[in-house]
């Protein structure tokens, strides 16, 4: 039974197997191919725009889980019986049969997780890491903790799917989605007025399953993708030109906490939670990170994937901060700066493509 969004991207239509179940705001997009009995929770998103995503039979994705690709570089390949917990991110990687990814776990580009493994909650599998099957992996970066047999893993997967995940799979720091959206008006679709202010959207893309509420200004060529909540409360949020806010992010503040201002060309990776902050031009906030109030990221600065950044932190221009709590890690390399610019430009292209598709649909 299907209730959510199945969306073409350019000439690509998702190919889904029998028994597909998508919760109300879940989304399957573009060049994806999935086996029988795939299930997506509310706001869970499988987005195959710039590359292919292949998903085996009996896959299950919890609320706000994200599967995405590295545009024109690397797709995602997921085996049979995959279970991804709430707010998990699976990005341009390979998961073997039976893998379980815990809540807020992140598996990054070109990583490979062997069959019948468990990625514990809040863990990060770094880019290009190859993990042997049959183990529990935990930490930032994820490291082997112990072996796990298939029977135990199957019991854990069943518990996650039943809404009773064991401690090993339960996140210590899930985003506060319900607190953010509960005060919002129920009507209004993606754009909702709040405290006397309505969002002001220039030539920018806001996905159908995103929510933008209050005094929010979004500039040209910017984008807010699927499952995001951008809520200003009684405060203010500014999203600069060519800035992208990727799937399942929560950007929320209010007058007491302070404004959230994102400069031009900023990339906010999937499943980021952020409050009041000042993020300068061309900065990058890594997927799965949690950003406290009052954080400043100077021009071209970077917060690494899965980092937990304490309130008031200042990330200097051209530096990467990483860890829990985040600390200065090293200066950015020239090739990393080039990749940041590439990511920004890709999302400008995505914004144009999705906007164009919406406009064409209205003309029909």
ZAVO-116468 format. One record per residue: residue in three letters; x negated, y negated, z of N, C-alpha, C in turn. Coordinates in steps of 0.1 Angstrom, whole numbers, plus 5000, padded with zeros to 4 digits. Each point is the difference from the previous one (the first is absolute). Example, Ala and Ser with C-alpha at 12.3 -4.5 7.8 and 13.67 -1.06 7.14 Angstrom:
2
   resn   neast   nnorth    nup   caeast   canorth   caup   ceast   cnorth    cup
    ALA    4868     5057   5078     5009      4988   5000    4991     4988   5000
    SER    5004     4989   4993     4991      4989   5000    5008     4989   5008
This chain:
364
   resn   neast   nnorth    nup   caeast   canorth   caup   ceast   cnorth    cup
    UNK    4991     5012   5000     5009      4988   5000    4991     4988   5000
    UNK    5002     4991   4991     4992      4988   4998    5007     4987   5003
    UNK    4995     4991   5008     5006      4988   5003    4991     4988   4998
    UNK    4987     5002   5000     4991      4988   4999    4998     4996   4986
    UNK    4988     4994   4998     4997      4993   4987    4991     5009   4992
    UNK    5004     5003   4987     4991      5006   4991    4998     4990   4988
    UNK    4988     4996   4998     4997      4988   4992    4990     5003   4989
    UNK    5003     4997   4988     4990      5001   4989    4989     4990   5002
    UNK    4989     5003   4995     4989      4990   4999    4995     5000   4985
    UNK    5001     4989   4993     4997      4999   4986    5008     5012   4993
    UNK    4993     5009   4993     5007      5010   4993    5001     5013   5008
    UNK    4996     5000   5013     5000      5012   5008    5012     5001   5009
    UNK    5006     5012   5000     5011      5003   5008    4996     5011   5010
    UNK    5002     4999   5013     4997      5011   5009    5006     5013   4996
    UNK    4992     5011   5001     5006      5013   4998    5001     5007   5014
    UNK    5012     5003   5004     5003      5005   5013    5006     5014   4999
    UNK    4997     5008   5010     5005      5014   5000    5014     5000   5007
    UNK    5006     5012   5000     5013      5002   5006    4999     4997   5015
    UNK    5012     4996   5005     5000      4998   5015    4994     4988   5005
    UNK    4997     4990   4992     4994      4988   5004    5009     4992   5010
    UNK    4994     4995   5011     5008      4993   5010    4992     4987   5004
    UNK    5006     4988   4997     4994      4988   5003    5009     4992   5009
    UNK    4995     4995   5011     5008      4992   5009    5003     4987   4993
    UNK    5009     4992   5006     5005      4988   4994    4991     4991   4993
    UNK    4988     4997   5007     4991      4990   4994    4987     5007   4996
    UNK    5000     5013   4999     4988      5007   4994    4999     4997   4985
    UNK    4988     5002   4994     4998      4997   4986    4990     5010   4994
    UNK    5003     5004   4988     4991      5008   4991    4999     4993   4987
    UNK    4987     4997   4996     4998      4990   4989    4990     5005   4990
    UNK    5003     4999   4988     4990      5001   4989    4996     5014   4997
    UNK    4987     5002   4997     4995      5012   4994    4997     5011   5011
    UNK    5010     5003   5007     4999      5010   5011    5007     5013   4995
    UNK    4995     5011   5005     5006      5013   4998    5001     5008   5013
    UNK    5012     5004   5004     5001      5007   5013    5008     5013   4998
    UNK    4996     5009   5009     5007      5013   5000    5013     5000   5007
    UNK    5006     5012   5002     5013      5001   5006    5000     4995   5015
    UNK    5011     4995   5005     5003      4998   5014    4990     4989   5006
    UNK    4997     4990   4992     4993      4989   5006    5009     4991   5008
    UNK    4995     4995   5011     5009      4992   5009    4992     4988   5004
    UNK    5006     4988   4999     4995      4987   5004    5008     4994   5010
    UNK    4994     4996   5011     5007      4992   5011    5003     4986   4996
    UNK    5006     4992   5008     5004      4987   4997    4987     4991   4997
    UNK    5000     4993   4989     4989      4992   4996    4988     5007   4995
    UNK    5000     5013   5002     4988      5008   4994    4999     4997   4985
    UNK    4988     4999   4995     4998      4995   4986    4989     5009   4993
    UNK    5004     5005   4989     4990      5007   4991    4999     4991   4988
    UNK    4989     4993   4998     4999      4990   4989    4989     5004   4991
    UNK    5004     5005   4988     4990      5004   4990    5001     4991   4988
    UNK    4994     4988   5001     5001      4991   4989    4987     5000   4992
    UNK    4989     4999   5006     4987      4999   4992    4993     5013   4998
    UNK    5006     5011   5005     4994      5013   4998    5011     5011   5004
    UNK    4996     5013   4998     5010      5010   5002    5000     5005   5015
    UNK    5011     5004   5005     5001      5007   5013    5007     5013   4998
    UNK    4994     5011   5004     5006      5013   4999    5002     5005   5015
    UNK    5012     5005   5003     5004      5004   5013    5006     5014   4998
    UNK    4996     5010   5008     5005      5013   5000    5014     5001   5006
    UNK    5004     5013   5002     5013      5003   5005    5001     4997   5015
    UNK    5012     4997   5005     5003      4999   5014    4991     4990   5008
    UNK    4998     4988   4993     4992      4989   5006    5010     4992   5009
    UNK    4995     4995   5011     5008      4992   5009    4992     4987   5004
    UNK    5006     4989   4999     4994      4987   5003    5009     4992   5010
    UNK    4994     4997   5012     5007      4993   5010    5003     4986   4997
    UNK    5007     4993   5008     5004      4986   4998    4987     4992   4998
    UNK    5001     4991   4990     4989      4991   4997    4987     5006   4996
    UNK    5000     5013   4996     4988      5006   4994    4998     4995   4986
    UNK    4988     4999   4996     4996      4995   4987    4991     5009   4993
    UNK    5003     5003   4987     4991      5007   4991    4997     4991   4988
    UNK    4988     4997   4997     4996      4991   4989    4987     5005   4993
    UNK    4996     4992   4990     4989      5004   4992    4989     4989   4999
    UNK    4989     5003   4994     4990      4989   4996    5002     4998   4985
    UNK    5004     4988   4997     5005      4997   4986    4989     5004   4990
    UNK    5005     5008   4990     4991      5005   4989    4987     5006   5004
    UNK    4999     5004   5013     4988      5006   5005    5003     5014   5006
    UNK    5010     5001   5009     5002      5013   5006    5015     5001   5005
    UNK    5006     5010   4996     5014      5003   5005    5000     5007   5013
    UNK    5011     5006   5004     5001      5008   5012    5005     5014   4997
    UNK    4995     5010   5006     5004      5014   4998    5003     5006   5013
    UNK    5012     5004   5003     5005      5005   5012    5005     5014   4998
    UNK    4996     5010   5008     5004      5014   4998    5014     5002   5005
    UNK    5004     5013   5002     5012      5004   5005    5001     4998   5015
    UNK    5012     4998   5005     5002      5000   5015    4993     4989   5007
    UNK    4998     4988   4994     4993      4989   5006    5010     4993   5010
    UNK    4994     4996   5011     5008      4992   5010    4992     4988   5004
    UNK    5006     4988   4997     4994      4987   5004    5009     4993   5010
    UNK    4994     4998   5012     5008      4993   5010    5003     4986   4998
    UNK    5007     4994   5009     5004      4986   4999    4988     4991   4998
    UNK    5002     4991   4990     4990      4989   4997    4986     5006   4995
    UNK    5000     5013   4997     4988      5006   4994    4997     4994   4986
    UNK    4988     5000   4996     4996      4995   4987    4991     5010   4993
    UNK    5004     5004   4988     4993      5009   4992    4996     4993   4987
    UNK    4987     4997   4997     4997      4991   4990    4989     5006   4991
    UNK    5004     5002   4987     4990      5004   4990    4991     5012   5004
    UNK    5006     5010   5006     4992      5011   5006    5007     5013   4997
    UNK    4994     5011   5005     5005      5013   4998    5003     5007   5014
    UNK    5012     5005   5002     5004      5008   5012    5003     5014   4995
    UNK    4994     5010   5007     5003      5014   4997    5013     5004   5006
    UNK    5004     5012   4996     5013      5005   5005    5001     5000   5015
    UNK    5012     4996   5005     5002      5001   5015    4994     4990   5008
    UNK    4994     4989   4994     4993      4990   5009    5011     4992   5007
    UNK    4997     4997   5013     5008      4991   5008    4992     4987   5003
    UNK    5006     4989   4997     4994      4987   5003    5008     4993   5011
    UNK    4994     4997   5011     5007      4995   5011    5004     4985   4998
    UNK    5008     4995   5010     5005      4987   4999    4989     4990   4999
    UNK    5001     4990   4991     4990      4990   4997    4987     5005   4996
    UNK    4999     5013   4996     4988      5005   4994    4997     4994   4987
    UNK    4988     4999   4995     4996      4994   4987    4990     5010   4994
    UNK    5003     5004   4988     4991      5008   4991    4997     4991   4988
    UNK    4987     4997   4998     4996      4990   4991    4995     5005   4986
    UNK    4997     4991   4992     4997      5003   4986    4989     5011   4998
    UNK    5003     5009   4991     4990      5011   4996    4997     5010   5012
    UNK    5007     4998   5011     4999      5010   5011    5007     5013   4996
    UNK    4995     5011   5006     5007      5013   4997    5001     5007   5014
    UNK    5012     5004   5003     5003      5007   5012    5004     5014   4997
    UNK    4993     5010   5005     5002      5014   4997    5013     5005   5005
    UNK    5005     5011   4995     5013      5005   5003    5001     5004   5014
    UNK    5013     4998   5005     5004      5004   5014    4991     4993   5011
    UNK    4998     4987   4997     4993      4992   5010    5010     4990   5006
    UNK    4996     4994   5012     5008      4990   5007    4991     4988   5002
    UNK    5005     4989   4995     4994      4986   5003    5008     4994   5011
    UNK    4993     4998   5011     5007      4996   5012    5005     4985   4999
    UNK    5009     4996   5008     5006      4987   5000    4989     4989   5000
    UNK    5002     4989   4993     4991      4989   5001    4986     5003   4994
    UNK    4998     5011   4994     4987      5003   4995    4998     4995   4986
    UNK    4987     4998   4996     4997      4995   4986    4990     5009   4994
    UNK    5004     5006   4988     4991      5008   4992    4994     4990   4990
    UNK    4987     4997   5001     4993      4990   4991    5000     5004   4986
    UNK    4997     4990   4991     4999      5003   4986    4990     5011   4997
    UNK    5003     5009   4991     4992      5010   4995    4996     5011   5010
    UNK    5006     5000   5011     4997      5010   5011    5007     5013   4995
    UNK    4992     5011   5002     5006      5013   4997    5001     5008   5013
    UNK    5012     5004   5003     5003      5007   5013    5004     5014   4997
    UNK    4993     5009   5007     5003      5015   4998    5014     5003   5006
    UNK    5007     5010   4994     5013      5004   5004    5000     5007   5013
    UNK    5011     5000   5007     5002      5008   5012    4995     4994   5013
    UNK    4998     4986   5000     4995      4993   5012    5010     4989   5004
    UNK    4999     4996   5013     5006      4988   5004    4989     4989   4999
    UNK    5004     4989   4994     4990      4988   4999    5006     4988   5007
    UNK    4992     4993   5007     5005      4989   5008    4989     4989   5001
    UNK    5004     4987   5001     4991      4989   5002    4999     4991   4988
    UNK    4992     4990   5002     4997      4989   4991    4985     4998   4998
    UNK    4994     5008   4991     5005      5009   4990    5004     5014   5006
    UNK    5009     5007   4992     5004      5013   5005    4989     5010   4999
    UNK    4999     5007   5012     4990      5011   5001    5007     5013   5005
    UNK    4994     5011   4997     5006      5013   5004    5000     5001   5016
    UNK    5012     5004   5005     5002      5001   5014    5000     5015   5004
    UNK    5008     5008   4993     5001      5014   5002    5007     5007   4988
    UNK    4999     5013   5000     5007      5007   4990    5015     5001   5003
    UNK    5008     5002   4990     5014      5002   5002    5005     5011   4990
    UNK    5008     5009   5005     5006      5010   4992    5013     4996   4993
    UNK    5004     5007   4990     5012      4996   4992    5012     5000   5008
    UNK    5002     5010   5010     5012      5000   5008    5001     4988   5008
    UNK    4989     4996   5007     5001      4987   5008    5003     4988   4992
    UNK    4993     5000   4988     5002      4988   4991    5015     4999   4995
    UNK    5006     5012   4997     5014      5001   4996    5009     4995   5011
    UNK    4997     5003   5012     5008      4996   5012    4999     4985   5001
    UNK    4988     4994   4998     4999      4986   5002    5007     4993   4988
    UNK    4999     5005   4988     5007      4994   4989    5015     5000   5002
    UNK    5005     5011   5005     5014      5000   5003    5004     4990   5011
    UNK    4992     4998   5010     5003      4991   5011    5000     4985   4994
    UNK    4990     4997   4991     5000      4987   4994    5012     4997   4992
    UNK    5004     5010   4992     5012      4999   4992    5013     4999   5008
    UNK    4999     5006   5012     5012      4999   5008    5001     4988   5009
    UNK    4990     4991   4999     5000      4988   5008    4995     5002   5014
    UNK    4993     5011   5003     4994      5002   5013    4985     5003   4999
    UNK    4992     4991   4994     4986      5003   4998    4992     5002   5013
    UNK    4991     5009   5001     4992      5002   5012    4990     4988   5002
    UNK    4994     4999   5011     4991      4989   5003    4989     4998   4989
    UNK    4995     5011   4995     4989      4999   4991    5004     4993   4987
    UNK    5013     5000   4997     5005      4994   4988    5007     4986   5002
    UNK    5001     4996   5013     5007      4988   5003    4991     4988   5002
    UNK    5003     4989   4992     4992      4988   5000    5000     4993   5013
    UNK    4989     4994   5004     4999      4991   5011    5004     4986   4997
    UNK    5002     4997   4987     5002      4986   4996    5008     4999   4987
    UNK    5012     5004   5001     5009      4999   4988    5005     4985   4999
    UNK    5001     4996   4988     5006      4986   4998    5014     4999   5006
    UNK    5004     4988   5004     5013      4998   5007    5011     4996   4990
    UNK    5003     5009   4991     5010      4997   4989    5013     4996   5006
    UNK    5005     5008   5010     5014      4997   5005    5000     4987   5007
    UNK    4990     4996   5007     5000      4987   5006    5000     4988   4990
    UNK    4993     5003   4989     5000      4989   4989    5013     4999   4993
    UNK    5006     5011   4996     5012      4999   4992    5013     4998   5008
    UNK    5000     5004   5012     5013      5000   5008    5006     4986   5000
    UNK    4993     4989   5002     5006      4986   5000    5005     4995   4987
    UNK    4997     5007   4989     5002      4995   4987    5015     5001   4996
    UNK    5005     4991   4992     5014      5002   4995    5000     5013   4991
    UNK    5012     5007   5001     5001      5013   4993    5002     4998   4985
    UNK    5005     4988   4996     5003      4998   4986    4988     4992   4994
    UNK    5000     5001   4987     4990      4991   4993    4990     5007   4991
    UNK    5000     5013   5000     4990      5008   4992    4986     4997   5005
    UNK    4991     4999   4990     4986      4998   5004    4997     4987   5006
    UNK    5007     4989   4996     4997      4987   5005    5011     4995   5009
    UNK    4996     4996   5013     5011      4997   5010    4996     4987   5007
    UNK    5010     4992   5001     4998      4988   5008    4999     5003   5015
    UNK    4993     4992   5007     4999      5002   5015    4996     4986   5006
    UNK    5007     4997   5011     4997      4988   5007    5001     4988   4991
    UNK    5009     5000   4991     5002      4989   4991    4991     4998   4989
    UNK    4991     5010   4998     4991      5000   4989    5001     5012   4991
    UNK    5000     4998   4987     5000      5011   4990    4986     5002   4994
    UNK    4996     5012   4996     4988      5001   4993    4999     4992   4987
    UNK    4988     4995   4997     4998      4993   4987    4990     5008   4992
    UNK    5005     5006   4989     4992      5009   4992    4998     4993   4986
    UNK    4987     4999   4997     4996      4994   4987    5001     5012   4989
    UNK    4991     5000   4991     4999      5011   4990    4993     5012   5006
    UNK    5007     5006   5009     4993      5011   5008    5010     5012   5001
    UNK    4994     5011   5004     5008      5013   5000    5003     5004   5014
    UNK    5013     5002   5004     5004      5006   5012    5007     5013   4997
    UNK    4996     5011   5005     5006      5013   4997    5014     5001   5005
    UNK    5007     5009   4994     5014      5001   5004    5002     5006   5014
    UNK    4990     5007   5005     5002      5006   5014    4992     4992   5010
    UNK    4994     4988   4996     4994      4991   5010    5010     4991   5006
    UNK    4996     4994   5011     5008      4990   5007    4991     4988   5002
    UNK    5005     4988   4996     4993      4987   5002    5010     4991   5006
    UNK    4997     4995   5013     5010      4993   5007    4994     4987   5007
    UNK    5008     4990   4999     4996      4987   5007    4992     4991   4991
    UNK    4992     4992   5007     4992      4989   4993    4987     5007   4995
    UNK    5002     5007   4988     4989      5007   4993    4999     4994   4987
    UNK    4987     4996   4997     4997      4994   4986    4991     5009   4993
    UNK    5004     5004   4988     4992      5010   4992    4996     4993   4987
    UNK    4987     4999   4997     4996      4992   4988    4999     5009   4988
    UNK    4997     4994   4988     5000      5006   4987    4991     5013   5001
    UNK    5004     5010   4992     4992      5012   4998    4997     5008   5013
    UNK    5007     4997   5011     4998      5008   5012    5011     5011   5000
    UNK    4998     5009   5009     5009      5012   5000    5002     5005   5015
    UNK    5012     5005   5002     5004      5007   5013    5006     5013   4996
    UNK    4993     5011   5003     5004      5013   4994    5010     5008   5009
    UNK    5002     5012   4996     5011      5008   5005    4999     5002   5015
    UNK    5011     4999   5007     5001      5003   5014    4993     4990   5010
    UNK    4997     4989   4995     4993      4989   5008    5011     4992   5007
    UNK    4996     4995   5012     5008      4990   5007    4991     4988   5002
    UNK    5004     4988   4994     4993      4988   5002    5010     4990   5007
    UNK    4998     4999   5013     5011      4993   5008    4993     4989   5008
    UNK    5005     4987   4997     4994      4989   5007    5006     4997   5013
    UNK    5011     5006   5004     5007      4996   5012    5004     4986   5000
    UNK    4997     4992   5010     5002      4986   5000    4987     4993   4997
    UNK    4990     5007   4995     4987      4995   4996    4999     4998   4984
    UNK    4988     5002   4995     4997      4998   4986    4990     5010   4995
    UNK    5002     5005   4988     4991      5009   4993    4997     4994   4986
    UNK    4988     4999   4996     4996      4996   4987    4992     5011   4993
    UNK    5003     5003   4988     4993      5010   4992    4995     4993   4987
    UNK    4987     4999   4999     4994      4992   4989    5001     5007   4987
    UNK    4996     4993   4989     5000      5004   4987    4991     5013   4998
    UNK    5005     5009   4992     4993      5013   4997    4997     5009   5012
    UNK    5007     4997   5011     4998      5009   5012    5010     5011   4999
    UNK    4995     5012   5004     5009      5011   5000    5002     5006   5014
    UNK    5012     5004   5004     5004      5006   5012    5005     5014   4997
    UNK    4992     5010   5002     5003      5014   4995    5010     5007   5008
    UNK    5005     5011   4995     5011      5008   5006    5000     5002   5015
    UNK    5011     4998   5006     5002      5004   5014    4992     4991   5010
    UNK    4996     4988   4996     4994      4991   5009    5011     4993   5009
    UNK    4996     4996   5012     5009      4992   5008    4992     4987   5004
    UNK    5005     4989   4995     4994      4987   5003    5011     4992   5007
    UNK    4998     4997   5013     5010      4994   5008    4994     4991   5010
    UNK    5007     4988   5002     4995      4991   5010    5012     4992   5004
    UNK    4998     4989   5009     5010      4991   5004    4993     4987   5004
    UNK    5008     4990   5004     4994      4987   5004    4990     5001   5011
    UNK    5003     5008   5010     4992      5001   5012    4986     5007   4996
    UNK    5001     5009   4991     4987      5008   4997    4992     4991   4990
    UNK    5006     4993   4991     4993      4991   4991    5003     5005   4985
    UNK    4995     4992   4991     5002      5003   4986    4992     5011   4995
    UNK    5004     5007   4989     4992      5009   4993    4998     4994   4986
    UNK    4987     4998   4997     4997      4993   4987    4990     5009   4993
    UNK    5004     5005   4988     4991      5008   4992    4996     4991   4988
    UNK    4987     4999   4998     4995      4992   4989    5003     5006   4986
    UNK    4992     4995   4990     5002      5005   4986    4991     5013   4998
    UNK    5005     5009   4992     4993      5012   4997    4997     5009   5011
    UNK    5008     5000   5010     4998      5009   5012    5006     5014   4997
    UNK    4994     5011   5004     5006      5013   4999    5003     5005   5014
    UNK    5012     5004   5002     5005      5006   5013    5003     5015   4996
    UNK    4992     5009   5005     5002      5014   4996    5013     5006   5006
    UNK    5003     5012   4996     5012      5007   5004    5001     5001   5015
    UNK    5012     4999   5006     5003      5004   5014    4992     4991   5010
    UNK    4997     4988   4997     4994      4991   5009    5010     4993   5009
    UNK    4997     4998   5013     5008      4992   5009    4993     4988   5003
    UNK    5006     4988   4999     4993      4987   5002    5010     4990   5006
    UNK    4995     4993   5010     5007      4989   5006    4996     4986   4995
    UNK    4999     4990   5009     4995      4987   4996    4985     5002   4996
    UNK    4996     4993   4990     4986      5001   4995    4997     4989   4990
    UNK    4987     4999   4997     4996      4991   4989    4990     5009   4992
    UNK    5005     5004   4988     4992      5008   4991    4996     4992   4988
    UNK    4987     4998   4998     4995      4991   4990    5000     5007   4986
    UNK    4997     4992   4990     5001      5005   4986    4991     5012   4998
    UNK    5005     5009   4992     4992      5012   4995    4996     5009   5011
    UNK    5006     5000   5012     4998      5009   5010    5007     5013   4997
    UNK    4996     5011   5007     5006      5013   4999    5003     5006   5014
    UNK    5012     5004   5002     5004      5007   5012    5003     5014   4997
    UNK    4992     5009   5006     5001      5014   4996    5013     5007   5004
    UNK    5003     5011   4993     5013      5007   5002    5000     5006   5014
    UNK    5012     5000   5006     5001      5006   5013    4995     4992   5012
    UNK    4995     4988   4998     4994      4992   5011    5011     4993   5008
    UNK    4997     4997   5012     5009      4993   5009    4993     4987   5005
    UNK    5006     4988   4997     4994      4987   5001    5007     4993   5011
    UNK    4993     4996   5011     5006      4993   5011    5002     4985   4996
    UNK    5008     4993   5009     5003      4986   4997    4987     4992   5001
    UNK    5000     4989   4992     4990      4990   5001    4987     5004   4993
    UNK    5000     5011   4992     4988      5004   4993    4997     4990   4988
    UNK    4988     4998   4998     4995      4992   4989    4991     5008   4991
    UNK    5002     5001   4988     4991      5007   4990    4996     4989   4990
    UNK    4987     4997   5000     4995      4990   4992    4999     5005   4985
    UNK    4997     4991   4991     5000      5003   4986    4992     5012   4996
    UNK    5007     5009   4993     4993      5013   4996    4997     5010   5011
    UNK    5005     4997   5012     4997      5010   5011    5009     5012   4998
    UNK    4997     5011   5007     5006      5013   4999    5002     5006   5013
    UNK    5012     5006   5002     5003      5008   5012    5002     5015   4994
    UNK    4992     5009   5005     5000      5013   4995    5013     5008   5003
    UNK    5002     5011   4992     5012      5008   5001    5001     5006   5014
    UNK    5012     4999   5006     5003      5006   5013    4994     4993   5012
    UNK    4995     4988   4997     4994      4992   5011    5011     4994   5009
    UNK    4997     4999   5013     5009      4993   5010    4992     4987   5004
    UNK    5006     4989   4996     4993      4987   5002    5006     4993   5012
    UNK    4992     4997   5009     5005      4993   5012    5005     4986   4998
    UNK    5010     4995   5007     5004      4986   4998    4989     4990   5001
    UNK    5000     4990   4991     4990      4989   5001    4987     5003   4993
    UNK    4998     5012   4994     4988      5003   4994    4997     4991   4988
    UNK    4988     4997   4997     4996      4992   4988    4991     5009   4992
    UNK    5004     5003   4988     4992      5008   4991    4993     4990   4990
    UNK    4987     5000   5001     4993      4990   4992    5000     5003   4985
    UNK    4998     4989   4992     5000      5002   4986    4990     5010   4995
    UNK    5005     5009   4991     4991      5010   4994    4996     5011   5008
    UNK    5007     5003   5012     4997      5011   5009    5011     5010   5001
    UNK    4997     5012   5002     5009      5011   5003    5001     5002   5016
    UNK    5012     5000   5005     5002      5004   5014    5007     5013   5000
    UNK    4996     5009   5008     5006      5014   5001    5000     5005   5014
    UNK    5009     5010   5002     5000      5008   5013    5012     4996   5008
    UNK    5000     5006   5013     5010      4998   5009    4995     4999   5014
    UNK    4999     4988   5005     5003      4987   4994    4990     4997   4989
    UNK    5005     4992   4990     4991      4996   4989    4988     4992   5005
    UNK    4989     5002   4994     4988      4993   5002    4993     4997   4987
    UNK    4991     4990   5000     4992      4997   4987    4993     5013   4996
    UNK    5001     5004   4988     4994      5012   4995    4988     4997   4991
    UNK    5002     4993   4989     4989      4996   4991    5005     4990   4990
    UNK    4990     4994   4993     5004      4991   4989    5005     5007   4988
    UNK    5010     4994   4993     5005      5007   4988    4989     5001   4989
    UNK    5001     5010   4992     4991      5002   4989    5006     4994   4987
    UNK    4992     4996   4991     5005      4993   4988    5010     5009   4993
    UNK    4998     5013   4999     5010      5009   4993    5013     5000   5008
    UNK    5000     4999   5013     5012      4999   5007    5008     4988   4997
    UNK    4993     4989   4999     5007      4987   4996    5006     5001   4987
    UNK    4993     5007   4991     5006      5002   4986    5013     5009   5001
    UNK    4999     5010   5009     5012      5009   5001    5012     4992   5006
    UNK    4997     4991   5010     5011      4992   5006    5007     4992   4989
    UNK    4991     4994   4991     5006      4992   4989    5008     5008   4991
    UNK    4995     5013   4997     5008      5009   4991    5013     5003   5007
    UNK    5000     5003   5012     5013      5004   5007    5010     4988   4999
    UNK    4995     4988   5002     5008      4988   5000    5007     4999   4986
    UNK    4991     5001   4989     5005      4999   4987    5010     5011   4996
    UNK    4997     5012   5005     5010      5011   4997    5014     4996   5005
    UNK    5000     4995   5012     5013      4997   5006    5007     4988   4994
    UNK    4992     4991   4994     5006      4990   4992    5007     5006   4988
    UNK    4994     5010   4994     5006      5007   4989    5012     5008   5004
    UNK    4999     5007   5011     5012      5007   5005    5012     4990   5002
    UNK    4997     4989   5006     5010      4990   5003    5007     4996   4987
    UNK    4992     4998   4989     5006      4996   4987    5008     5012   4995
    UNK    4995     5012   5001     5007      5012   4994    5014     5002   5007
    UNK    5000     4999   5013     5012      5003   5008    5010     4989   4998
    UNK    4995     4987   4999     5009      4989   4997    5006     5001   4987
    UNK    4992     5004   4990     5005      5001   4986    5010     5011   4999
    UNK    4998     5011   5007     5010      5011   5000    5013     4995   5006
    UNK    5000     4993   5011     5012      4995   5006    5007     4990   4991
    UNK    4993     4992   4993     5007      4990   4991    5006     5007   4988
    UNK    4993     5011   4995     5006      5007   4989    5012     5008   5004
    UNK    5000     5005   5013     5012      5007   5005    5012     4991   5001
    UNK    4998     4987   5004     5011      4991   5002    5006     4996   4986
    UNK    4991     5000   4990     5005      4997   4986    5009     5010   4994
    UNK    4999     5013   5005     5008      5011   4994    5015     4998   5003
